[in-house]
């Protein structure tokens, strides 16, 4: 009888749900789409890992333009995943855009080197695709920028995200980035696509993106 009860307990225990996801995994996507920087700051303080803190600061810097989110970056050796490395590369890219001109080549090369390592681990990691696409979009052509290639990364991101939940990336995000690329390329379908996207009632952040693109 005791043995039978023990087996029932083991089976029941294995059926219990795993511990709940972290606050960052639970809420970052929603708060980012709503442009709620105070809530994302709270998530940053609640983050359990270096990677989770990078997820939050990756979203906070563009929203606030506060360079404190680029301070005290971890060393590359502290990160093992493609996602963590891609996020670190993005932070060095942010530093390059806000640094004195003489620092730009150093920060830019560091960002590119870290991103290449992330790609070697997993080219299809959503944050690898997103960060690489953004880099290709913003970088001048003379330094390797390529809007067509950026669009290809965002299109791949849309495919990779299908049916998945990734902390901090809303399913609408690649759609908006694809439109931004088409607009920059002067593609004739860009105005129609914008109207279609607005018609889907996007969250506030992406509505602003469509009304005031970078």
Secondary structure, 3 states (H helix, E strand, C coil): CHHHHHHHHHHHHHHCCCCCCCHHHHHHHHHHHCCCHHHHHHHHHHCCCHHHHHHHHHHHHHHHCCHHHHCCCCCHHHCCCHHHHHHHHHHHHHHHHHCCHHHHHHHHHHHHHHHHHHHHHCCCCHHHHHHHHHHHHHCCHHHCCCHHHHHHHHHHHHHHHCCCCECCECCHHHHHHHHHHHHHHCCCCHHHHHHHHHHCCCCHHHHHHHHCCC
